[in-house]
Amino acid sequence: MSTMRAVQVVGYHQNLEMRDLPVPEATGPWDVVVRIGGAGVCRTDLHILEGQWAEKSQVQLPYTIGHENAGWVHSVGSAVTHVREGDKVIVHPLITCGLCRACRSGDDVHCESSQFPGIDTDGGYAEYLKTSARSVVRLDDSLEPADVAALADAGLTAYHAAAKAARRLTPRDRCVVIGAGGLGHIGIQVLKALSPAELIVVDRNPEALELALSIGADHGVVAEGKQVAEVLDLTGGFGAEVV
């Protein structure tokens, strides 16, 4: 049996351990095994080590963490047709059935039989990850797994907020984004792509504002105590339609 290296939680408030484990196999028709090319480190991973997710996830230790993953398809089940061995893919954090009432209504996050690799089952801090056909999205050849892995969760989080805001914004509107950090800089790009509104970004860090302006923000405001007045000045005293 082939083995792989994996980083596992062996106990809460303890260091992670590198272990040798069997390489997962595509045993079901919709299974996809991904050779990991990049796995993001999320704040949630630190919370897991602190035991904050233990009661909710009911996961049995030891297990492999890591829920922001991308890589190359290693093997697929007999029913999988949209990806094949060698394809670059990014992995959606959830494994969902596609058949329950929630999935059929487009509310996959509330799937009645979902699994969450890295949270309640083995994740991607390993050389290989087992997921499902519904959870893999093929990447363009110009993208590398290590460059986009964190978008599997951080990107989705920012997209969810930005897309919700974009539905309410028109060309005459202003939108204030507070923070241009790890999530904020993704949200700015999503808003610029989905919305015609004027984007005002507020952050304490001038370098973060420089980044924001370079990726689509129309204005950058340093948060040093006068940011509300500056936003009002930029908007002619009206403020923003969405924050």
Long-range contacts (C-beta under 8 A, 24 or more apart in sequence): 4-126, 4-127, 4-128, 5-126, 5-127, 6-64, 6-122, 6-125, 6-126, 6-127, 7-64, 7-65, 7-66, 7-125, 7-126, 8-62, 8-63, 8-64, 8-65, 8-125, 9-48, 9-49, 9-61, 9-62, 9-63, 9-64, 9-65, 10-61, 10-62, 11-61, 12-49, 12-50, 12-51, 12-54, 13-49, 13-50, 13-51, 14-49, 16-49, 16-65, 16-125, 17-62, 19-62, 21-64, 21-126, 23-127, 23-128, 24-122, 24-128, 24-129, 24-130, 25-75, 25-130, 26-75, 26-76, 26-77, 26-130, 27-77, 28-77, 29-77, 29-78, 29-79, 29-80, 30-77, 30-79, 30-80, 30-132, 30-133, 30-134, 31-76, 31-77, 31-80, 31-130, 31-131, 31-132, 31-133, 32-73, 32-75, 32-76, 32-77, 32-80, 32-83, 32-89, 32-130, 32-131, 32-132, 32-133, 32-135, 32-136, 33-73, 33-74, 33-75, 33-76, 33-128, 33-129, 33-130, 33-131, 34-69, 34-70, 34-71, 34-72, 34-73, 34-74, 34-89, 34-91, 34-124, 34-128, 34-129, 34-130, 34-131, 34-136, 35-71, 35-72, 35-73, 35-74, 35-127, 35-128, 36-69, 36-70, 36-71, 36-124, 36-126, 36-127, 36-128, 36-129, 36-145, 37-70, 37-71, 37-72, 37-88, 37-144, 37-145, 37-146, 37-149, 38-69, 38-70, 38-71, 38-144, 38-145, 38-146, 38-147, 38-148, 38-149, 38-150, 39-66, 39-68, 39-69, 39-123, 39-124, 39-125, 39-149, 40-66, 40-68, 40-69, 40-149, 40-150, 40-152, 40-153, 40-154, 41-68, 42-67, 42-68, 42-150, 42-153, 42-154, 44-119, 44-153, 45-118, 48-119, 53-119, 57-116, 57-119, 57-120, 58-120, 59-119, 59-120, 59-121, 63-121, 63-122, 63-123, 64-118, 64-122, 64-123, 64-124, 64-125, 64-126, 65-118, 65-119, 65-123, 65-125, 66-117, 66-118, 66-123, 66-124, 66-125, 66-126, 66-129, 67-93, 67-116, 67-117, 67-118, 67-119, 67-123, 67-124, 67-152, 67-153, 68-93, 68-118, 68-124, 68-149, 68-150, 68-151, 68-152, 68-153, 68-154, 69-117, 69-118, 69-123, 69-124, 69-129, 69-149, 69-152, 70-139, 70-145, 70-146, 70-148, 70-149, 70-152, 71-124, 71-129, 71-145, 72-145, 73-136, 74-128, 76-133, 77-133, 79-133, 80-133, 82-133, 82-138, 83-133, 83-136, 83-138, 87-138, 87-139, 88-138, 88-139, 88-140, 88-141, 88-143, 88-144, 88-145, 89-136, 89-137, 89-138, 89-139, 89-145, 90-136, 90-137, 90-139, 90-145, 90-148, 90-149, 90-151, 90-152, 91-117, 91-124, 91-129, 91-131, 91-135, 91-136, 91-137, 91-152, 92-131, 92-134, 92-135, 92-136, 92-137, 92-152, 92-156, 93-117, 93-118, 93-119, 93-135, 93-152, 93-153, 93-156, 94-135, 95-121, 95-131, 95-132, 95-134, 95-135, 96-132, 96-134, 96-135, 98-134, 108-134, 124-149, 150-182, 151-186, 154-182, 154-183, 154-186, 155-186, 157-183, 158-183, 158-184, 158-186, 158-187, 158-190, 159-186, 159-187, 159-190, 161-187, 162-186, 162-187, 162-190, 162-191, 162-194, 162-195, 163-190, 163-194, 165-191, 165-195, 165-242, 166-190, 166-191, 166-194, 166-195, 166-197, 168-241, 168-242, 169-195, 169-196, 169-197, 169-241, 169-242, 170-196, 170-197, 171-196, 171-197, 173-197, 173-198, 173-240, 173-241, 173-242, 174-198, 174-199, 174-200, 174-234, 174-235, 174-238, 174-239, 174-240, 174-241, 174-242, 175-199, 175-200, 175-240, 175-241, 175-242, 175-243, 176-200, 176-201, 176-202, 176-231, 176-240, 176-242, 176-243, 177-201, 177-202, 177-212, 177-217, 178-202, 178-203, 178-223, 178-243, 179-203, 179-208, 180-205, 180-208, 180-209, 180-211, 180-212, 180-217, 181-208, 184-208, 184-212, 185-211, 185-212, 185-215, 188-212, 188-215, 188-216, 188-217, 189-215, 189-216, 191-216, 192-216, 192-217, 197-241, 197-242, 200-231, 200-234, 200-235, 200-240, 202-227, 202-231
